[in-house]
Amino acid sequence: KGEVECLIKLFDTLVAESSSRFAAAGFDRNMFRDTLHSAFGMTDDMIMDRVFRTFDRDNDSCISVVEWVEGLSVFLRGTLEERIKYCFEVYDLNGDGYISREEMFQMLKNSLLKQPSEEDPDEGIKDLVDIALKKMDYDHDGKLSFMDFEKAVRDENLLLEAFGPCLPDIK
């Protein structure tokens, strides 16, 4: 109860500082991204955008206090089951229930540092996508279903954030 009250207070404080037209209802995307950046050190635009969409359950482009508390509950304290579902949602860019080869490529391309010496950095990313599919695509259909993703993460917990950092680190 105390933690929820603290989250609500934090929400109210952040909303009060905001000059957004959504301020009465909650956070808009920019305010949410600023918060992810300042509180959790997130820098990847695509991932922050996906985290926003995952928090914004009713798709009204605004994070309400309920969405804020429920989202942070999974984000900061979620069980493995909840975090698997959350990460899968973040990575499923088009919301079709699968993480496709193209979606993996997009996320890995954004989250890896480019080496100036590389001829074609995309080649290395394609190789990583192939490796990820070999390791995680249990039904060999060329894309990751939720069941594939869940089984892979249960076998190897480090794969939870395989396609980009979308959870806070320990500190």
For each residue, the residues with C-beta under 8 A, 3 or more apart:
1: 4 5
2: 5 6
3: 6 7
4: 1 7 8 69
5: 1 2 8 9
6: 2 3 9 10
7: 3 4 10 11 68 69 72
8: 4 5 11 12 65 69
9: 5 6 12 13
10: 6 7 13 14
11: 7 8 14 15 26 27 65 68 69
12: 8 9 15 16 65
13: 9 10 16 17
14: 10 11 17 18 27 31 35
15: 11 12 18 23 26 27 31
16: 12 13 23
17: 13 14
18: 14 15 22 23 27 28 31
19: 23
20: 23 27 28 30 31
21: 28
22: 18 25 26 27 28 31 61 62
23: 15 16 18 19 20 26
24:
25: 22 60 62 64
26: 11 15 22 23 62 63 64 65 67 68
27: 11 14 15 18 20 22 31 32 35 62 63 68
28: 18 20 21 22 31 32 61 62
29: 32 33 49 52 61
30: 20 33 34
31: 14 15 18 20 22 27 28 34 35
32: 27 28 29 35 36 48 51 52 55 63
33: 29 30 36 37 42 45 48 49 52
34: 30 31 37 38
35: 14 27 31 32 38 39
36: 32 33 39 40 42 48 51
37: 33 34 40 41 42 43 48
38: 34 35
39: 35 36 168
40: 36 37 168 169
41: 37 169
42: 33 36 37 47 48 51 165
43: 37
44: 47 48 110 111 164 165
45: 33 48 49 110
46: 49 50 106 107 110 164
47: 42 44 50 51 90 107 110 111 164 165 166
48: 32 33 36 37 42 44 45 51 52
49: 29 33 45 46 52 53
50: 46 47 53 54 89 90 91 93 166
51: 32 36 42 47 48 54 55 75 90 166
52: 29 32 33 48 49 55 56 63
53: 49 50 56 59
54: 50 51 71 86 89 90
55: 32 51 52 63 67 68 71
56: 52 53 59 60 61 62 63 67
57: 67 70
58: 64 67
59: 53 56
60: 25 56
61: 22 28 29 56
62: 22 25 26 27 28 56
63: 26 27 32 52 55 56 67 68 71
64: 25 26 58 67 68
65: 8 11 12 26 68 69
66: 69 70
67: 26 55 56 57 58 63 64 70 71
68: 7 11 26 27 55 63 64 65 71 72
69: 4 7 8 11 65 66 72 73
70: 57 66 67 73 74
71: 54 55 63 67 68 74 75
72: 7 68 69 75 76
73: 69 70 76 77 78
74: 70 71 77 78 82 83 86
75: 51 71 72 78 86 167 168
76: 72 73 168
77: 73 74
78: 73 74 75 81 82 83 86
79: 82 83
80: 83 84 153 154 157
81: 78 84 85
82: 74 78 79 85 86
83: 74 78 79 80 86 87 160 167
84: 80 81 87 88 149 150 153 154 160
85: 81 82 88 89 146
86: 54 74 75 78 82 83 89 90 166 167
87: 83 84 90 91 149 153 160 161 166 167
88: 84 85 91 92 99 146 149 150
89: 50 54 85 86 92
90: 47 50 51 54 86 87 164 166
91: 50 87 88 99 103 104 107 149 163 164 166
92: 88 89 95 96 97 98 99 103
93: 50 103 106 107
94: 100 103
95: 92
96: 92 100
97: 92 145 146
98: 92 143 144 145
99: 88 91 92 103 104 143 144 149 163
100: 94 96 103 104 142 143 144
101: 104 105 129 133 142 143
102: 105 106
103: 91 92 93 94 99 100 106 107 163
104: 91 99 100 101 107 108 128 129 132 133 144 163
105: 101 102 108 109 122 125 126 129
106: 46 93 102 103 109 110
107: 46 47 91 93 103 104 110 111 163 164
108: 104 105 111 112 125 128 129 163 164
109: 105 106 112 121 122 125
110: 44 45 46 47 106 107 164
111: 44 47 107 108 163 164 165
112: 108 109 121 124 125 128
113:
114: 118 121
115: 118 121
116:
117:
118: 114 115 121 123 124
119: 123
120: 123
121: 109 112 114 115 118 124 125
122: 105 109 125 126
123: 118 119 120 126 127
124: 112 118 121 127 128
125: 105 108 109 112 121 122 128 129
126: 105 122 123 129 130
127: 123 124 130 131
128: 104 108 112 124 125 131 132
129: 101 104 105 108 125 126 132 133
130: 126 127 133 134
131: 127 128 134 135
132: 104 128 129 135 136 162 163
133: 101 104 129 130 136 137 142 143 144
134: 130 131 137
135: 131 132 152 156 159
136: 132 133 144 148 149 152 159 162
137: 133 134 140 141 142 143 144 148
138: 147 148 151 152
139: 145 147 148
140: 137
141: 137 145
142: 100 101 133 137
143: 98 99 100 101 133 137
144: 98 99 100 104 133 136 137 148 149 152
145: 97 98 139 141 148 149
146: 85 88 97 149 150
147: 138 139 150 151
148: 136 137 138 139 144 145 151 152
149: 84 87 88 91 99 136 144 145 146 152 153
150: 84 88 146 147 153 154
151: 138 147 148 154 155
152: 135 136 138 144 148 149 155 156 159 162
153: 80 84 87 149 150 156 157 159 160
154: 80 84 150 151 157
155: 151 152 159
156: 135 152 153 159
157: 80 153 154 160
158: 162
159: 135 136 152 153 155 156 162
160: 83 84 87 153 157 167
161: 87 164 165 166 167
162: 132 136 152 158 159
163: 91 99 103 104 107 108 111 132
164: 44 46 47 90 91 107 108 110 111 161
165: 42 44 47 111 161 169
166: 47 50 51 86 87 90 91 161
167: 75 83 86 87 160 161
168: 39 40 75 76
169: 40 41 165
170:
171:
